[in-house]
Amino acid sequence: MPESARVPRRRGPLLVLAAASLAAGCAPASTVPAGAPASSRLTVTALGDSVPSGYGCDCAGYVQTFADLLAARTSRAVAVRNDAAAGATSEDVVAAVLDSAAVDLAASDVVLVQVGANDVDLDLLDAPSCQRAAVQDCWGADLERLSANLDQVTQMAMASPRHPLVLLIGYWNVSVDGAVAAARGPGFTAASARLTEAVDAVISGVARRHAALYVDTRGVFDGPDGTRDPTDDLQDDGDHPDADGHDLLARAVLDTALGSGALDRPAAPGTRGGPS
């Protein structure tokens, strides 16, 4: 993607320090079903880049929509603490969980992590040499750093006091998709698809190593046979989800979270699902 279009996800200003306001006592946004007992309260914390932050979309974003759907499905109060930031890399997320987001993690029952698209050099997708080469030849070092950082983030999240349910969320495309991608030619789209597959393999691999949950989003945006056109689920930049795209993401996260069975019933105080 041209640099001017990629800035919000790759080199945009890091906003994770905004989470410090939560540590100072600002209340998180909440969705409280009618009649939900206080002891059933769940807290969801989101970490990552512009996608979970809801960048550019005049909509609730998939993190809040997931919380709303979770509240409706479980009849439990759900609070949201969104520490995702436009431009964040996995290294930024490591720094955040060691500092500004630490308080949020300590109160979390569910942690959503989506990061990695900003870790890989997307300018290389336009390089003919990288369009022809194996992914490891152009992005091997980037992928290794992503893996190491995600290992650390996942370990710290799972070891936080409430031992939350951790979901690592993959990408439908780490770069542009749909009509915007098609306009850049078959070499670009093929290289982008291969790089996305490699990034998702890193994310899903980390999830397996730590017994976290992996959320596939390529099947959601591209369809089961890979032929679905995601153009209408993306903003005009072809990169960030619009309201429809965020709704798809929220439902994919919800299906994975509920499918685990971990949120079926309130847990005892001090464990996953206990009172905040």
BELQUI-V648758 format. One line per field, one symbol per residue. ss: DSSP state (~ for helix, > for strand, _ for the rest). psi: psi as a letter, one per 40 degrees, with the letter a starting at -180 (. if undefined). burial: # if it has 24 or more other C-alpha atoms within 12 Angstrom, else .. A space follows every 50 residues. Layout:
BEGIN
ss: ???
psi: ???
burial: ???
END
This chain:
BEGIN
ss: __~~~~~~~~_____~~~~~~~~_____>>>______~~~_>>>>>>>_~ ~~~________~~~~~~~~~~~~~___>>>>>_______~~~~~~~~~__ _~~~~~___>>>>>_______~~~~~_~~~~~__~~~~~~~~~~~~~~~~ ~~~~~~~~______>>>>>________~~~~~___~~~~~~~~~~~~~~~ ~~~~~~~~~___>>>__~~~~~________~~~>______>_~~~~~~~~ ~~~~~~~~~_________________
psi: iidddeddddfihhedededdddeehhiiihhihehideehihhhhiaad ddefhehgididdddddddddddefihhihhheihhehidddddddeecd edddddeidhhhhhiddedigededehdddddiiddddeddddddddddd ddddddddeidegihhhhhaidheaiiaddddeeiddddddddddddddd dddddddddefihhhheddddeideeehhedeeiideediiadddddddd ddddddddddeeediiiiheiheii.
burial: #....######..######..#.....#.####.....############ #######..############.#########################..# ##########################...##...#..##..######### ############################.##......############# #######..#.###########......#######.############## ########...##..#....######
END
